[in-house]
């Protein structure tokens, strides 16, 4: 047994705790090893012990002639008791040859004079530092550092630092073996065994947990605004990934799609070398699943026979309210939930009741409390408890899943919320859901439909779209309530793999021309060319393959249509989204009868559109007999925009001028431009590019050909756009508008500058781009003046209030739109254009007041500064007489004038010209100075004469 003697431990060992070198410590111990069995202890070291240790032990008896026997009872740390040792002094040192001054540097009798003034403070500081080091409250245990001294201070020493004593006053020795539970000499072996066990545990953790991103802050990710844990959290992620896949799944990205209930994790499978799309929602155990099925059946019955005016709550929010109300009522009826079951005094249902009663919003700072029961517990323990009531956390999960299934899109509801997903598809029975991700393209998800569930889901989608689907009519094209386009197939009648569906996601917030430029789908000068062409009523077709960006481009360039124009759109499924208010959105409708009587197709809508006197006609897609009518409409002068499936201009000409469309070649020349869109790869990334922008010039009867000319072409080798020559379209615009060549280039340059400014300033949201573009079309000088004077950003809120344009975008939805940043090449090109504008264009507008502000100022004209020579000025005289007898605070004017004082006049009898209604403001001297400065800034555009002269020079 190892007993800690006074010469082996206690506070003197603390220096080995941190940063000491074990080898050097052993060497020091070997060099200073005592030569006799001295009883060295903390606080006491005698000359007898020193002499015995360093070879002078034969003189000890001479120096200590009357030394008593060593006491077994050594004292602890803090003791002042005398143990009977006599301290040599004075002439005692003359009896021995040993000279202590050789070691001390002074006589031992002078020790106190040397130690107390210098070493006393150091000793106190060292003691304080030692206590701070050893105290477990100030120095917690850290990896690789924990000495016996730490252990003693926490488990052995008394509160004052002394060693403990038993009832007889004897010191209780510290037994290291008893403290460890094994022989201290075998500690290395035990540590090695512990290390092996830790490695085995680490392997188990690695095998049974998901490999997440190293730099992700999970506490922040799984926290609500109020700081509480989200309903869907890390526990649900672990339950969603199968155990056998956790070893080779590596997380790439994660993001919320419906916080706090659903988030997406993108994995890379190192074993299969492919990406995986995992939708993470609240996990339900067996009991919760059975309860959800039970409540779903009860809810259908309760809603069906409810008399609370459910039909009046036809909006989505109203239906959610019904689900919450009925679920609460069912839980109360079956005693499945108590408000006190969680950690808070108010349950989730009581909170919901307060919300449903339209109570005032809680004050800021009184956020929702943590949900009771959200703490993670092993599932077997939860099932073994078999509780009688639900926790708040379980009720919150239940409400989310019920609303998701009754109101949302069931299993794919989370995917429908993902702004990065363009398409959702299922290929048949027992097939996973595939998604087309804007970043990762086609990837497989973790969502599956059961066979019966898939049939029911497709029927439900058709019904919600106002369509019917059955084995008699197994295929349906539908538009979902949120505007998404769906192709539905039921059963195996026309599909070997069974029921399937494909949903093309509808973008609540369209992309803008700035997004297309930043993606390099179009170049900046190409977009300016399209802007000028569309503004001047040039017809355009976007052609390309599936998912090549035709509709996205059509929606984006529709911002160039003037808000003063009337627009009619014609589609079979809604895809076009325009900001202009004067817009009739027409949609086809199938017949309700077997003989197709009452069917309204694109041809019918196009005929109706001609009676609605449109300036622009936008067709979602043309592919039938309505194409001939569309070109007849173009020939009559109606500007038309549409999309078409073709991979080249030659393919467009061939398909339009041959059966079954068969548009005559002479009529085809009514079309002005064709933009060929393509989906391709650049440096391994799938991208969309405008392959060519082509003009349709004229029909050559001699060769029976249509003359076409590329204006811009995309170069795949360099991923750049080249201008191929002079544009006939621009020449037509120049002729129609009566512009000179310089004026045409100036108008084109202005539009390039507007786009460049938006790119440089990062103004790429739909509201910012739409407001700027439409305001420029209405009043170019005002926008250029705002840009030249750096005032555009401050004026965007006012520009959004144009009544002819509806720019009402939900900020939360806008924040979710994955808008690209400009590449370095695009940004540098924008900077070059703005530098050119500084030298030429902006000089005309710098210092001017925008027209909106000028109209408010009426007939006020800017006057040059007048310098007054005081020497030549005459003394100013009042028109009235001044009574010199009145006080200084009150002046009395002559006849017809009223008295005024420095005090406020409550009667309001001031002269008409002095009233604030006429624009005259009364203030102190500082106010006058500020007003003068403001007037100067308004007149000079905020630039001092010095600044202007510097810029001019």
C-alpha positions, 0 to 999 in steps of 0.5 A: 500500500502506498502511503503519502508521507510528508516528504512525498506530496502535499502542496509542493507537488503542484509544479508538475501539473502544467507544462512540466517536462517529465524527463527534466523532472526526473533528472532534477529529482535524481540530482537532488536526491536526499542522502539520508532519510530526512523528513522534509515537509511543507513549510519546514526545512531544518539545518539538520536536514540540509546538512544530512542531505549534503554530506555534513551529517557527522556534524549534526550532533555537534550543532544539535547536542540536545536534539530530541527524537523525531516526532512521528506526528508531522504537522500539516500545511497551516500550523504554528505548533512547535515540534521541539526543534532548536534553531542554531544561532550565534556562537552555535555555528562556531562549534562546527566546520560547516559554514552556512554563509557559503550556501545562504550568502549571509549569516543565518541570524540575518535570514529574517532580515533578508527573507521577510521584506523580499520573500514575504510578499512573493510567498503570499503571491505564490500562495494565492496563485497556488490556491487559485491553481489547485482550487477546483472552483477556479481551475476546472479539470481539463484534458491531460491535466489533473495532479494529485494536488488537485485531487487532494484539494477537492477530496482530501484537504480541509477547507483551510488547506490543512490535512484532516485528522481523526477523532484522536487528533492523528493525521489521516494519511492520504492513500493513493491506492485507495483513491484510485482503486488500484496500485498507482504503479499500474496507472499507465496500464489502466490509462492504456486500457481506458484509451482503448475503450475510448477508441472503441466508443469513438468507433461506435459513435462514428458508426451510429451518428451522422458525419456532419459539416465541421464548421456548422454551429448546430446550437445556432442552427437548431434554435428559434428566434426566442432561443428555444430548440426547434421542433425538428432537430438533431435527434430527427436527423439521426433517426432519418438516416439508416444506421448502415448508411451513416458510415459513408454519408458525409454532409455537404449542406443543410438549410431550413425550408419550413423552420422550425419543422422541416429542413434539408440535408444534402449528403454525399455517399462516399460508397455510392459516389452520389448525392442524396437529398434528405428531408428531415421532419419530426420523427414519430414513434409507434405510439405517435403514429397510431395516434395520428392515424386515429385522430386523422379519422376523427378529424375527417368526421368532425370537420364533415359534420362541423357547424362552425362555418368551416366553408367560410374559412376556405383560405389556407389560414382558415383551414389551419385554424379549423385543424387546430381547433378540432384537434384541441377539442379531440385531445381534450375529449379523450384526456390526451393532453394536460397543460401542466404536462410540460415544463411551462405553466401554459400548454401549447394548446392554451397558447394556440387558443390565445392566438385563435381568439385574436388576442393582442400580440405579446410584448417583445421579450415575452417569447414562447417558452421551451416546449415541455417534453422536447428532451431527447430520450431513448425510444424504448424508454418512452415506449416503456413509460406508456404515458397517459397524456401527451407532452407539449412537444408531442402535441406540436409535432402532431399539429404540424403533421396533421396540417401538413397532410390535410392542407399541405402536400403530405410527404412532399410538403417540405420539398414544396417549400424548398425554393432550390427545387425546380421539379419533383417527380415519382416514377412509379410504385415503390419508387423514391421521390426525385428532385431537380435541385438548382445546385445539385441537379437530379438527386434521389430523396429519402421520401417514398410513397406506399402503393395505395398512398401514391394512388390516393395522393395523385387523385388528391392532387388532381382534385385540388387542381379542379381536374378529374383523374381515373382509369378511364382518364388516366393522364391529366395536366393540372395547375396546383393551387400554388401555381405549380404545373403537374403532370399526373398518371394513375395506375398501370394503364399507360405506365408499366411502373404504375402511378407517377407524377411530375411537378414543375415548381412555381416561383412565387418571386420571379427571377430578374434580368439582373439574375440572368446577367449574373448567371451569364445566361445573357450578357449585359449588352444583350440584355440592354438590346432586348430592353430597347427592342421590347420597349419598342414593340419587337416580337420575340420567341424564346426557343429551346429544349426542356428546362433550358430556361425559356419561361424563366427568361420570358418572365424576366424580360417582361419587366421591360414591357412599359407599365402604360401598355395593356397585356393579355397572357394566354396559357394552359397552365399558369407560368407567366408572372408580370408586375404590370397591373393592366394585365389580363391573365387568361387560362384554358379550361377543358370541357366538362362534357364528353363531347368537348362542348364548353372547352376553352383552348388557346385558340379561343383565348387568342380570338378573345384577346384580339377583342381586348385591344392588347398592346402586348400578347404573351403566350406561355407556349405554342404547339398547335393550330393557334400558332398560325393565328398567332402569326396573323396577330403579329402581322396586324401589329400586335407585339407577341412573346412566347416560348417554343420547343426547338434547339436552333433557329433552323429548327424553329423555321422548319417546324413553323413552316411545315405541317402540322403548323404550316405558317407561310414564310411570308407571314413568318417574317412578322416575327422580329427576334428568336432567342435560342436557349440551351442547357449545357455544362461549363467547367462541369457545372450545368448552366443555362445559356442564350445560344444565339439571339437571331433577327428574322429579316425578310422573305427572299422569294427568289430562293424561297428562304427566310433571311436571318442574321445572328446578332449575338452568339455564345462562344462555348470555348470562352463562355463569352458572347460575341456581337456578330455585326450591325443589327437590322432591329436597331436600324428599324427602331432608329428609323421609327423613332426618328433618332440619329445614330448618336441618339440610338447609341445613347439610348442603348448606353443608358440602358446598359448603365442602368443595368450596370448600376444595379449590378454594382450596387447589388440591387437585385431583388425583384422589387428593386429591379422592377421599380428601377426599370419601370421608373426609367421607362416612365421617366428616364431623366429622373432615374438618371438624375437619382443615379448621378447624385447617388440617391436611387437607393433612398428613392426605391420605396417611393418608386415601388408605389407606382399604381400602374405596377404591382410590386408587392413581394413578401420579404420572407419569400424574397429572402429565400430566392437564390439570387446569384452574385455577379462574376468578376468579369461582369462586375468589372464590365459594370464598373467600366460602363459606370466610369464611362458614364461618369465622364459623359452621361452623368455630367448632364444630370449631376446637381439637378433636382429630380423631376418629382421634386422639381414639380413640388417646388412649383415655379421656383428657379435656381438663381445664381449666388448674389454677393453684396458689397456692404460698403455700397449698401444703404441702411434699411428702414422699416416701413412703420414707425418704431416706438422707442419707449417700448421694451426690447422684448416688444416692438410696436410697428407703425400703422397697419402693423401688429405688435410681436414679441419673442414669445409665442403668439397663441392668437395666430394673427401673424401676417399671411406671408409669415405663416408656415402654410406658405412655406415660411419657417421660423427657427433659431439662428442654427436652424437658419444656418441649416436651412441655408446649407440645405438650400445650397445642397439642393441647388448644387446636388450636394456638391460644393463649388470646390468639388464641382471645379475639381471634377470639372478639372 
